[in-house]
Amino acid sequence: MCAKPIKQLKNIFFFLKKRWVDILFGGSIFYFSVLLLQLFCFASFKIPSDSMEPVLTEGDYILVNKMIPGARIFDLLTSVKGGQVNINRMPGWRTLKRNDIVVFNIPYPDQTDTTLHMDYFKYYVKRCIALPGDTFFVHKGIYGVKGISEKLGNEREQRRFPSVRAEYPYWLYEGINGWDVTEFGPFYLPRRGSTVILDNKNIALYRRLIMFETGYPVKQENGIFKLNGEILSQYTFQKNYYFMAGDNVANSQDSRYWGALPEEYIVGKAWIVWKSVEPNNKIFRWERFLKKIE
C-alpha cells in the first residue's frame, strides 16, 4: 500500500534534482523582481497612530507608490548607520499636488535635536498642504495658501480643534512673530532656485534649512548674519520644501511643529490600504481592504 506514495516521492525528488538549476534560476529571478519592485515602485507601511483619521486609521497597511515622485537612490548602508547621505531621485510620473497623502522620513527623528537629518527607519504619513513656492498660513485654525482657494486638509477637524496643540518636545517656531497653531505664517516654502532676503524677522524660519543645505551654521555677529565667514544678507535655495499636516489636527505632529520637509525625504504617495487589522484584537477589517487612499 505504501509503494505508490514512495514511488511518487522518488519521482518528485529526481525531477527536482534534474531541474534544480532551472528552479534556482527562477527563484532568483522572482526574488530580485520583488526586490526591484520594493526599491523602485512600491513599498508597504503600517499606520501606527490616528493622526490621519478618518482617511487612515491605526492598523491599516498601505501601499505607497514611489513612481509618482520618482524612487530615491542613496547610500542605504550609510543611512542605516545614521550618517548624512546625498539623495538623488529618478524621474517621476508627476509632481506632488496639494492634498496628496505622502509617506516620508521625519526630518527631526529624535524629536529633541533641532538639527535636520534623515532617519531611514522613522516614517510619517501626512497630507501635503503646501508646495515649493507656496506661501502657507493658518488663520483661526484653518490652513491656507496665498492665492489658492481650494480647501486644504480636513477642514472640519481644523474648525473643531482650532486651539489644540499636539504633544511635541519642542516648538520649532517658538517666539517667531507671535505664531501659534491657530495663527501661523505667512511662511514661504522655498523652491529650488528661489532667493529670500534674510533679516531679523525671518532668519529663524530658514536658519536650519540653510545649515542643512550648506553644512555650515548661520551665525550672528554685531547684528550681521554670516555663513562660513561670509556676510549673508540673502540666500538662494538648492532644494524644494513642502508643508505637511495630519487630518486629525488634535493629534498630529505636523510641519507647524518641526518645519518644512525637504523633497528628498519623501518616499512616495499613499495609494491603497491593502490590509487592515483591528489593533486590539487583531481582527481583519475587511471593509477597508483594497480601499483607495484619497
Sequence and secondary structure as in RCSB ss.txt:
>XXXX:A:sequence
MCAKPIKQLKNIFFFLKKRWVDILFGGSIFYFSVLLLQLFCFASFKIPSDSMEPVLTEGDYILVNKMIPGARIFD
LLTSVKGGQVNINRMPGWRTLKRNDIVVFNIPYPDQTDTTLHMDYFKYYVKRCIALPGDTFFVHKGIYGVKGISE
KLGNEREQRRFPSVRAEYPYWLYEGINGWDVTEFGPFYLPRRGSTVILDNKNIALYRRLIMFETGYPVKQENGIF
KLNGEILSQYTFQKNYYFMAGDNVANSQDSRYWGALPEEYIVGKAWIVWKSVEPNNKIFRWERFLKKIE
>XXXX:A:secstr
  HHHHHHHHHHHHHHHHTHHHHHHHHHHHHHHHHHHHHHTEEEEE  SSTTTTTS TTEEEEEETTTT  EE  
HHHHHTT     EE   SS   TT EEEEE SSTTSS  S    TT EEEEEEEE TT EEEEETTEEEETTB S
  S HHHHHHSTT     S  TTTTSTT  SSEEEEEE   TT EEE  TTTHHHHHHHHHHHHSS EEEETTEE
EETTEE SEEE SS EEEEE SSGGG   HHHH  EEGGGEEEEEEEEEEEB TTT  B GGGTTEE  
